[in-house]
Amino acid sequence: METIQLVAQATKQEQATFYKKTYLNLALGIVAFVVLEAIFLRIDPLVEFMLSLTQGYLWLVLLGGFMGITFVAQKMAYNNVAKSKQYLGYFLYILAEALIFIPILYIAIVYTGSLALLTQAVVITGSLFLGLTFIVFSTKADFSFLRSILTIGFFLALGTIAAGLIFGFDLGLWFSVAMVVLASGSILYDTYQIKNNFATNQYVPAALSLFASLMLLFWYILRLLMSRN
């Protein structure tokens, strides 16, 4: 039976190995996402179908399906000792993200006529992610207090999205700003958890949690940029 050891209690070498595996898996997840997206955006029937799901109540159905897949993927990644099942859960989540991103990426690329907007969003997201990661690893600040704030914030966000779809009002610029703040807080909290409360063998779920927060941040930064064009 594999011994469970917290990263915070591991040796410097064991910590370095854990972080290397975590961020390598995160990088591989991003590569897989880009490859899947490049394939999906070339499949016209799939693009049309995903665009059709952004209309009215269908978007709520899509979000519900995405949340369901997220629950299954996280359960597989966190609760199974077998690395193969953890990686399967991770890939399942990446696949779900690639599908739900099709409409916003299609609009950002096709309606602007270039990849410039997408490139800006990638650079801003990456820079912010690196900055937030640096804050956690370079300070001894305790970000565990963010858990309750993030929980409340995400429930409020889901309620606002549902209300916007039901009553037909636009969420607007400030909602995207608030979600960027929320996603940034999620990265701080996830990184703190990985540093202090994860076990050295949990690098796959660690990568999944970072990937989820990174994608949320990317989504709303892209929305912010699109609202200016």
Buried (B, 14 or more C-beta within 10 A) or exposed (E): EEEEBEBEEBEEEEBEBBBEBBBEBBEBBBEBBEEBBEEBBEEEEBBEEBEEBBEEEEBBEBBEBBEEBBEBBBEBBBEBEEEEBBBBBBBBBBBBBBBBBBBBBBBBBEEBEEEEBBEBBBEBBBEBBEEBBEBBEEEEEEBEEBEEEBEEBBEEBEEBBBEBBEEEEEBEEEBBBBBBEBBBBBBBBBBBBBBBEBBBBBBBBBBBBBBBBBBBBBBBBBBBBBEEE
